[in-house]
Amino acid sequence: MANFSIATVFIASISLLFALSNSFSLENPTDRRILVLVDDLALKSSHSIFFSSLQTRGFELDFKLSDDPKIALQRYGQYLYDGLILFSPTIERFGGSLDVAAILDFVDSGKDLIVAADASASDLIRNIAAECGVDFDEDSSAVVIDHGSYAVSGTEGDHTLIAADDFIQSDVLLGTTKIEAPVLFKGIGHSLNPANSLARNNARVLFSGSLDLFSNKYEIFCSSSNHQCKRQGAQIITCNRYAKSGNQQFVTELSKWVFHERGHLKAVNVRHHRVGETDEPAIYRINDDLEYLVEIYEWSGSSWEPYVANDVQIQFYMMSPYVLKTMSTDKKGLYRTSFKVPDVYGVFQFKVEYQRLGYTSLSLAKQIPVRPFRHNEYERFIPTAFPYYGASFSTMAAFFIFSFVYLYSK
Amino acid sequence: MAVPVDTITKPTPASSTSTLRFAFGNVLAFFILLLIGVLAFSIRLFSVIKYESVIHEFDPYFNYRVTQFLTKNGIYDFWNWFDDRTWYPLGRVIGGTVYPGLTLTAGTIWKCVSGDDLVLQSLNIPLSVETVCVFTAPVFSAFAAWATYLLTKEVKGTGAGLTAAVLLAMVPSYISRSVAGSYDNEAVAIFALIFTFYLYIKTLNTGSLFYATLNSISYFYMVCSWGGYTFIINLIPMHVLLCIVTGRYSSRLYIAYAPLVVLGTLLAALVPVVGFNAVMTSEHFASFLGGMLRCSSIVASSPTKGWSGRSLSLLDPTYASKYIPIIASVSEHQPPTWPSYFMDINVLAFLVPAGIIACFSPLSDASAFVILYLVMSVYFSGVMVRLMLVLAPAACIMSGIALSEAFDVFTRSIKFYISSLSESLQTGVRDIVSGNNASPQNDVIKTDKREDSLKERPSRKNKKKDKEVVEKPSVKSKIEKRPLVLPVEASFFALFLTVLLGAFYVVHSVWAAAEAYSAPSIVLTSHSHDGLHVFDDFREAYAWLSHNTEIDDKVASWWDYGYQTTAMANRTVIVDNNTWNNTHIATVGTAMSSPEKAAWEIFNSLDVKYVLVVFGGLVGYPSDDINKFLWMVRIGGGVFPHIKEPDYLRDGQYRIDNQATPTMLNSLMYKLSYFRFVETDGGKGYDRVRRTEIGKKYFKLTHFEEVFTTHHWMVRIYKLKPQKNRIRGKTTKKSKSCLKSKGFVANCEGGGEEDIVNFLNHTTKRNH
């Protein structure tokens, strides 16, 4: 059964896996050196638009055949590359020291990865994907078909060449410029492990079921004559024509995200102190008023810009959040809030858990103990106790008078 | 001590020889007491000589840590100390939950001896805080022996006092809690207890307000030192009640009682840990005989009627085992076995009844108090083995009285024989037979005899001055009229036997001090055919923690090791020996009883980074975590009902071999204890504590990784694996194609099952 349909194709079958970490140099998180492994060096020309867009953005691309025995990701414990592009779907075994474990270590250490497969994807590529939570269709003869939305060239329409225009709604992934034209996709289906919701380190990984997605073919193909038709039932309702497919814009924007030109946040200068003071105390007292400040910046590709959002929250946390407050920003990157320490002592944490689609997830935790009142910090004379004071002193006075009268009355 | 002597020597100026003899006797008694002090101190040094000068066990480490804090930061910071390194994340207010007596005592000693304070820098001997802490208990044992002397002297005279002091100086029960290094509350509290009783009796005998005030202060020191102060505040009112009921009420009794209750309670309320408990809880109610009904109505509304769990288990010995596993789980809260009586008080157990009889002839207020003290402490020691410590002084006093009386009778008989021999040579025996009063002139040999008469004289003098105590001395003088005289052969024989009994006691006590009670429990030794083995695994593990982990890392272990971890490794712990929060302990118990994943989640939610387990299976160390495990299950199950004890038992039996239940074999404690254990003896996995082969030998840990195991595998430290960076997809290399379309779901599941089977085969193959 070669032909069967898949119910949905997610955002042009691109699975995205985010993760967190500070692997890249804090000052300049954008990748610089990228290793490109290809099955055939002809790919260099067939995908030249994609590669040249990378090169013009300043990346050093190092093309190698995937079975080149000299491939090495690291030397003397240092990674030679910041990113890896695997455009070698058919390779069964990499040359050199590279294997699945090495690639996964590469990812786990916060480096970035783009993997493109196609119908002939090898077990090796599938394993890399599976380890990252992406399952490619196991049936090598299976293709992705969409009878509802496919690219039509001239009069002929190939139902396996899918034209997608329903993208994930995220400026940070796809850039602020709207992708007008549909993106063409031809390849194998894959699914994302639903448990894979969490991003753990800031490595960015892009999987595509289609190597052609990145190729010049569809650029050119599209630019000649291409239109997308939308159907309802068997009837063609609309047929939009586009001079050019959206592939180039799509993969370029995605690569910007993958290689940390966008959406990379850093939180610095975490400070907290009592209101009216500037020094950070080692311990707070219950019911203290405190102020918490943090600066969050976003990497724009060339410089750190203030990150502006209205949904950054701080938790004052001890087993559960005692205080949860949205921090206000001065639009220059500084977020601050002030609150009263709850009337509970213990070891608290200032926690900032900021996870937004496409952005580096920020996970700040700072431990701070909260102590009860000291023995001399309680209020000394409380009005409710006045009856007791009165009772004590009147009893003393009465005893004195009584003793006096008793002893000297005779 | 000097008071009665003065009063005696003055009215009898006629005999200058007797004055000299009393002076000599006092000097002798002084030196005897000095030697008793030296004995009490030195018999407790076995632990230092055999092992090293080191703090012992669990609680002493906490006290040591608190003392360090005190000496470093001063008393106000100590009082307000909020400790954020224990009971994470709750923390513990140390100042308000600790009995400060011991700490303040040792801190003061250290300050006096080697402090850098200009005022107190009197001696300037460079001692570390640890040294002071190690030797606090032996020093206070000497004090306790002297206090025993004073107390018994008040009851039955100097002879009994000295005997009781000797006995207490080496009673094994007390040695077990006060060897050098055993830096615990009891070390000073027993002294405070005896001294408080002494001052009470002293007040009772003299009717002096001065002693009554001293008594309150001594009681305050006791309250500062140990929770056992409730014993005093219950015993003394009971004695007062007994005196009133039996018609022994006197103004002296009032003076002894009223200031103690009023001042004592006020002072007790000053101790933060006691505070309003001094008037609010049932433990203290005996002291307010009159106001009892009124107060009880206040607290009767609470479910336990105002009694704390430990006290309830004293009233109903089965209470703890029924309702509070955390109290029942502590070995020192268990009822003692009969052998432990013999072990801890040895021959005193046989001498005590004789002492009781001696106290009844004649029965005075003081001796009635001692009898009451004994009866109560026997009861309490029968409930909790720990309270054997309270029984020990009572038993020593009683035995001291018994021994002293026995010596008295025997020596008097012998003396009578000797004097009758000598007198028969010269004149008649008439004047000697006429009364005991004449006999003291002849007894120069034995001190005991003299002390006895010394005691009797002031009481006779009191009779003349004090009209209240007509009854008591009259009984006494009646007895004096017809002294017990035994045949001389029997006397010699009995004397020999008594000395033999004493010798046995000394031998046993020295053995107990040297062998049984000197082990610091953090360093273990064992003798085998190839010599002495030292197991220093605990300190090895704690040192590893302190050198290889971050300062703020949290270490989870069963609560027994909490104090040691904070003191020795200086790492934050989740629970410790304070056991104030049952839920928190139950959380750790639940984690230990859960499978790996659930346990990981519990520990992760508590920010735990390392888990420490104690495992004795390799070297045969029986008090390890596997043997404590059922308590973790019980305590955990008490709060989290999904942990059920029967799941861990096979037909009611606790076992770890291949008959163990799957829940048991999958519990975290089992896995952490026996991980890689099979590698140690080539595939057998023989546990030397449980004396069986373990049930599950080959397994892997998924959520924990072993980071350190000590030399003898006694402490094993595991690290929580970090959360996975990536989550794997569903497909594996071998699985068949399966797609997420509806038609292939069945295929997919089938493939998955097959996959698991393959995987299992794979793992078992690899393991064998």
Interface residues (C-beta under 8 A of the other chain):
Chain A: F4 I6 A7 L17 A19 L104 V107 D108 D123 R126 N127 A129 A130 E131 C132 G133 V134 D135 F136 D137 E138 D139 A142 G189 S191 N193 A195 N196 L198 R200 N201 A203 I283 M318 M319 Y345 G346 V347 F348 Q349 Q367 P369 R371 P372 R374 H375
Chain B: Y76 W79 N80 F82 D84 Y88 P89 L90 G91 V93 G95 D552 T572 S605 L606 Q723 K724 N725 R726 I727 R728 G729 K730 T731 T732 K733 S735 K736 S737 C738 L739 K740 S741 G743
